[in-house]
Amino acid sequence: MLKPILLVEDDLRDQELTLLALERSQLANEVVLVRDGASALDYLRREGMHADREPGNPAIVLLDLKLPKVNGLEVLEAVRAHPALRSVPVVMLTSSQEESDLVRSYELGVNAYVVKPVDFKQFVSAISDVGVFWAVLNEPPPGSQRAGRRYE
């Protein structure tokens, strides 16, 4: 069974573009979309409305920085503090080019920091590359199953 990709994004346009880019990359992974940091933590911890979801961690978390309720840095900090979630790859997917956001993300243990390109083709390409790398090319920790594969 393939692990899902968790997309944490509150902007409707960016949601649509990210989902389109992941679809074009032909990943077989399900994409789970949540729109705020609190829902992301509920999903990851299997709490609240996600209490009955299947056990297991996502292949990757694509995390926006500026989110309602709980921001991306707070989500990242909570993920890295939770023993069962610590090894989940987290990619900050943001429009912020602020050096302080970049530095803080890496201090908290983000795996990658990707600034969302403004150009549509560049955006699709960047998301596709991120998805393929983390769900197909990246070697997961020993004992975990491969996160995903391409359609044949």
HELIX and SHEET records of a PDB file:
HELIX    1   1 LEU A   12  ARG A   24  1                                  13    
HELIX    2   2 GLY A   37  ARG A   45  1                                   9    
HELIX    3   3 GLY A   48  HIS A   50  5                                   3    
HELIX    4   4 GLY A   72  ALA A   81  1                                  10    
HELIX    5   5 GLU A   99  GLU A  107  1                                   9    
HELIX    6   6 PHE A  120  VAL A  132  1                                  13    
HELIX    7   7 PHE A  133  LEU A  137  3                                   5    
SHEET    1   A 5 VAL A  31  VAL A  34  0                                        
SHEET    2   A 5 ILE A   5  VAL A   8  1                                        
SHEET    3   A 5 ILE A  60  LEU A  63  1                                        
SHEET    4   A 5 VAL A  90  THR A  94  1                                        
SHEET    5   A 5 ALA A 112  VAL A 115  1                                        
END                                                                             
